[in-house]
Amino acid sequence: MTNPTWSQVARRPKWIAGLFLALAVAAVFALLGQWQLERSFTEVEPEDLTQAPLVLIETEKPGAPLTVTAANKRVQAEIMLDTENVFIVANRLQRANDEVLSGYWVIANSRLLLEDGDSTASLSVGIGFTESLSVAEAARVELMESIQAQAFLNQTGRYLQTEGPEVIRDPTKAYLLESFSLAQLVNLYKGDNLNSLAGFMVLDAEPGFGLEPIVIAPPEPGTQVNWLTLFYALEWALFAGFAVFLWWRLVEDQRMREAQDRTSAEE
């Protein structure tokens, strides 16, 4: 008696039903992959400089993740600077005409007035840029010692995503940070513990204190790729292929078992 071929085993009702099941699972994985693929590419439109800035508190909430709606967009917010919490961030690059300058940002915490007009949240802000650390340190001291009006002012600026924390290199200068990391700053801020927004705001206002305005270029028009989402889409495609491969492998295993059983019976 000859051994069954793979196609003979695959045509049995049991394995035909298994094929339909495998194809159904593969179709689900393919749909999930298509959904992820559609989210992998985002068209970035040219920024309309005549358009009014977004109202920050309409899209961003304390304790919630940063949204695509406000990320890297010009926004406006009612804030009051917290001059007790002023820091300097190193490793800042800024384009000036045809050259790129390396320097420092002076940053601070602020209280953001929320929609109810009474409660507040924490919003970190970038105030100004300088190439000189000594100028940044002098501006920090002057800002902390200045008498700021305790009032909420309408400020505009660009809302950006936080960076990863970096180790402070000089323990004697705990105010000198290597990155603009909210995860690090919330542990350094003194005073009331307020819920913080997930991003930070670079102010448009003229900073004074010997500092220059921080220049942040708007996003360039084109297509942005979310590589993590694209990787997930490829994963779903692999899962879809594996579902069909698994069915093939099970049929092949069945054929091999039957061939071995017949060989043993003949012996």
Buried (B, 14 or more C-beta within 10 A) or exposed (E): EEBBEEEEBBEEEEBEEBBEEBBEBBEBBBEBBEEBBEEBEEEEEEBEEEEEBBBBBEBBBBEEEBBEEBBBBBBBBBBBBBBEBBBBBBBBEBEEEEEEBEBBBBBBBBBBBBEEEEEBBBBBBBBBBBBEBEBBBBBBEBBBEEEEEEEBBEBBBBBBEBBEBBEBEEEEEEBBBBBBBBEBBBEBBEEEEBBBBBBBBBBBEEBEBBBBBBEBEBBEEEEEEBEEBBEBBEBBBEBBEBBBEBBBEBBEEBBEEBEEEBEEEEE
